[in-house]
Amino acid sequence: MSEVDAHPTRKKLESFVLGDLCPGENLRVFLHLLPGCSHCREITAALWRSGAGVESDAAAQTGSGYETAVDRACASVLRAHAQLAAERAAAPLLLAELGRLPEEHRQSVALADPRFRIWGLCELLAAASREPGRELRRAEACGLLAAALAERLDPAAYAPPLAADLAARCWGAVAEVRRGAGEWQGAEEALETAEAHLRRGTGDRLQRAWMLELRAALCADQGRCADAVFLLRRASALYRRAGQLDLLGRSLVAALLVFQKAVRARSAALAFVRQIAGRVGRPRLSG
């Protein structure tokens, strides 16, 4: 769980101890407890001592209640990983099945059939939209279908904050396709949708930093270099706090390139002004 998240509610902690959370939420609470959140551990300790989620009070007193809950959470995480691996393995076949349908029917079929509303297919479609050389219209269609499916994932199977992060990534892919085509208004609309999903997400630093990079790239293309550098500095700070040195280096290089672009644009503008000023100030020769 991200540091920016609040403590889980008591109800959610009770559900965690009882093993009633969905896999995604179970994982988030477990990761919040693991580093040693004293506030939440005190609450869960009281729940285990009361007998919730354990075999007996004696077992809780010996500490096995905590171990049982951790084992249950770990098992839930393993099930979630197994489910994701199975979805990723099935996604290429589902994508091929969609590819055999008429283009105008693909989205309606995919949204109506629960076989297609899975995490793995959303990931694959978003990745397909970013493939080099893919025709722009088809790339955008892949991204839009990924986003539509991500917005309709079953909340009983996928934790809503995690699904919101995925939808944000899919809409970010759409924004990148449109930006590459020079459709700045469309890219802006896709980014706004992505950011709205991200606000409902997990608050993950890397997700937020990546979104800042996307908006910075759009600002740079629009000539708003100062805004782009500011956004990239914010992204760099998030990467630095997360310890992601490779991503930090990427954002710093991007900021440098934007800064160089701004300097070149300023130099070109000054040269143009001097040229015009020279022509205006040059005396005319009388006939």
C-alpha positions in Angstrom: 0.0 0.0 0.0 1.3 3.4 -0.9 2.4 5.7 1.8 -0.1 8.3 0.6 -3.0 5.9 1.5 -4.8 6.2 4.8 -4.9 3.3 7.2 -7.4 0.6 6.2 -10.8 0.9 8.0 -11.5 -1.4 10.9 -14.1 -3.2 8.8 -11.5 -3.9 6.1 -9.1 -5.1 8.7 -11.7 -7.4 10.2 -12.4 -8.8 6.7 -8.7 -9.3 6.2 -8.4 -11.4 9.4 -11.4 -13.5 8.4 -10.0 -13.9 4.8 -13.1 -12.3 3.3 -11.4 -9.7 1.1 -10.9 -10.2 -2.7 -7.3 -11.0 -3.7 -6.3 -7.5 -4.6 -7.6 -5.9 -1.4 -6.1 -8.7 0.6 -2.7 -8.0 -0.9 -2.9 -4.3 -0.2 -3.8 -4.7 3.5 -1.1 -7.4 3.9 1.6 -5.1 2.3 0.4 -2.3 4.6 0.8 -4.5 7.7 4.1 -6.1 6.6 6.4 -3.1 7.2 5.1 -2.8 10.8 2.2 -0.4 11.0 1.7 -0.3 14.8 -1.8 1.3 14.6 -3.2 -1.4 12.3 -1.3 -4.3 14.0 -2.8 -3.3 17.3 -6.3 -3.5 15.8 -5.7 -6.8 14.2 -4.0 -8.2 17.3 -7.2 -7.5 19.2 -9.3 -9.2 16.5 -7.1 -12.3 16.7 -7.2 -12.4 20.5 -11.0 -12.2 20.2 -10.9 -15.4 18.1 -11.8 -13.8 14.7 -10.2 -15.9 12.0 -8.4 -18.4 14.2 -9.2 -21.8 15.7 -9.2 -20.8 19.3 -8.2 -18.2 21.9 -5.3 -20.4 22.9 -4.0 -20.4 19.4 -4.2 -16.6 19.3 -2.3 -16.3 22.6 0.6 -18.5 21.3 0.9 -16.2 18.3 -0.3 -18.8 15.8 -3.3 -16.6 15.0 -1.1 -14.0 13.3 0.8 -16.7 11.5 -2.5 -18.2 10.3 -3.7 -14.9 9.0 -0.3 -14.3 7.2 -0.5 -17.7 5.7 -4.0 -17.0 4.5 -3.0 -13.7 3.0 0.0 -15.3 1.3 -2.2 -18.0 -0.1 -4.5 -15.4 -1.4 -1.6 -13.5 -3.1 -0.4 -16.7 -4.7 -3.9 -17.4 -6.0 -4.0 -13.9 -7.5 -0.7 -14.4 -9.2 -1.8 -17.7 -10.6 -5.0 -16.1 -11.9 -3.1 -13.3 -13.5 -0.6 -15.8 -15.1 -3.6 -17.8 -16.5 -5.2 -14.7 -17.9 -1.9 -13.6 -19.6 -1.6 -17.0 -21.1 -5.1 -16.9 -22.5 -5.0 -13.3 -23.7 -3.2 -14.0 -27.1 -5.9 -16.5 -28.1 -8.7 -14.1 -27.1 -7.0 -11.3 -29.0 -6.8 -13.5 -32.1 -10.5 -14.4 -31.7 -11.4 -10.7 -31.6 -9.2 -10.1 -34.7 -11.3 -12.5 -36.7 -14.4 -10.4 -36.1 -15.5 -7.5 -38.2 -13.9 -4.4 -36.9 -17.2 -2.6 -36.2 -18.4 -5.5 -33.9 -15.2 -6.2 -31.9 -15.9 -3.8 -29.0 -19.6 -4.8 -28.6 -18.7 -8.5 -28.6 -15.8 -8.0 -26.2 -17.8 -6.0 -23.7 -20.7 -8.4 -23.8 -18.7 -11.6 -23.2 -17.1 -12.0 -19.8 -14.3 -14.1 -21.2 -12.8 -10.9 -22.6 -13.2 -8.8 -19.5 -10.0 -9.9 -17.9 -6.9 -8.1 -16.8 -4.5 -10.0 -19.1 -6.4 -9.0 -22.2 -6.4 -5.3 -21.1 -2.7 -5.4 -20.7 -2.1 -7.1 -24.1 -4.3 -4.6 -25.9 -2.6 -1.6 -24.3 0.8 -3.1 -25.3 -0.5 -3.7 -28.8 -1.5 0.0 -29.1 2.2 1.0 -28.5 3.7 -1.4 -31.0 6.1 0.4 -33.4 4.8 0.7 -36.9 1.2 -0.1 -36.1 -1.3 2.0 -38.1 -2.5 4.9 -35.9 -6.2 4.2 -36.3 -5.8 0.5 -35.3 -3.4 1.5 -32.5 -6.0 3.9 -31.1 -8.7 1.2 -31.4 -6.6 -1.3 -29.4 -6.1 1.3 -26.7 -9.7 2.3 -26.6 -10.8 -1.3 -26.3 -8.3 -1.9 -23.5 -9.7 1.1 -21.6 -13.3 0.0 -22.1 -12.6 -3.5 -20.8 -10.6 -2.2 -17.9 -13.5 0.1 -16.9 -15.8 -3.0 -16.8 -13.7 -5.4 -14.8 -15.6 -7.4 -12.2 -15.1 -5.6 -8.8 -15.6 -9.0 -7.1 -12.5 -10.4 -9.0 -10.3 -7.3 -9.1 -9.9 -4.7 -6.4 -11.4 -1.4 -7.7 -8.3 0.7 -6.9 -6.1 -1.7 -8.9 -8.6 -1.8 -11.7 -8.6 2.1 -11.7 -4.8 2.0 -12.1 -5.1 -0.3 -15.0 -7.8 1.8 -16.7 -5.5 4.9 -16.2 -2.6 3.0 -18.0 -4.9 2.1 -20.9 -6.2 5.6 -21.3 -2.6 6.8 -21.1 -1.8 4.5 -24.0 -4.6 6.1 -26.0 -3.2 9.6 -25.2 0.2 8.6 -26.4 -1.2 7.3 -29.7 -3.2 10.5 -30.3 -0.2 12.7 -29.3 2.0 10.8 -31.8 -0.6 11.6 -34.5 -0.6 15.3 -33.5 -4.2 15.1 -32.2 -3.5 17.2 -29.2 -7.1 17.8 -28.2 -7.9 14.1 -28.3 -4.7 13.4 -26.3 -5.7 16.0 -23.7 -9.1 14.4 -23.4 -7.6 10.9 -23.0 -5.1 12.2 -20.4 -7.9 13.8 -18.4 -9.8 10.5 -18.3 -6.6 8.7 -17.3 -5.9 11.1 -14.5 -9.5 10.8 -13.2 -9.1 7.0 -13.0 -5.7 7.5 -11.3 -7.3 9.6 -8.5 -9.5 6.6 -7.7 -6.5 4.2 -7.8 -4.0 3.0 -5.3 -1.9 6.2 -5.2 1.1 4.3 -6.4 4.1 6.7 -6.9 5.3 5.1 -10.1 1.8 5.4 -11.7 1.6 9.0 -10.7 5.1 9.7 -12.1 4.4 8.0 -15.4 1.2 10.1 -15.8 3.2 13.3 -15.1 5.6 12.2 -17.9 2.8 11.7 -20.3 1.4 15.2 -19.6 4.9 16.7 -19.9 5.4 15.1 -23.3 2.1 16.7 -24.5 3.1 20.1 -23.1 6.5 19.9 -24.8 4.8 19.1 -28.2 2.5 22.1 -27.7 5.5 24.3 -27.1 4.8 24.7 -23.3 8.4 23.8 -22.4 8.4 25.5 -18.9 5.3 23.4 -17.9 6.9 20.3 -19.3 10.1 20.8 -17.3 8.1 21.5 -14.1 6.1 18.2 -14.6 9.2 16.2 -15.3 10.8 17.6 -12.1 7.8 16.3 -10.1 8.1 12.9 -11.8 11.8 12.8 -11.0 11.1 13.5 -7.3 8.6 10.6 -7.2 11.1 8.2 -8.9 13.8 9.3 -6.5 11.6 8.7 -3.4 10.7 5.3 -4.8 14.3 4.4 -5.4 13.8 3.9 -9.2 17.1 5.2 -10.4 16.6 4.0 -14.0 13.3 5.8 -14.3 14.7 8.8 -12.5 17.5 9.0 -15.2 14.9 8.7 -17.9 12.8 11.7 -16.6 16.0 13.8 -16.1 17.1 13.1 -19.7 13.6 14.0 -20.9 13.7 17.3 -18.9 17.1 18.1 -20.4 15.8 17.5 -24.0 12.8 19.7 -23.3 15.1 22.4 -21.9 17.3 22.3 -25.0 14.2 22.5 -27.2 13.2 25.6 -25.3 16.6 27.2 -25.7 16.7 26.5 -29.5 13.2 27.9 -29.8 14.1 31.0 -27.9 17.3 31.5 -30.0 15.4 31.1 -33.2 12.8 33.6 -32.0 15.4 36.1 -31.1 17.2 35.7 -34.5 13.9 36.3 -36.2 13.2 39.4 -34.2 16.7 40.8 -35.0 16.2 40.0 -38.7 12.8 41.8 -38.8 14.2 44.7 -36.7 17.1 45.1 -39.1 14.8 45.3 -42.1 12.6 47.8 -40.4 15.5 50.0 -39.3 17.2 49.9 -42.7 16.8 53.2 -44.5 15.1 53.1 -47.9 17.0 54.4 -50.9 15.2 57.1 -52.8 14.7 56.6 -56.6 
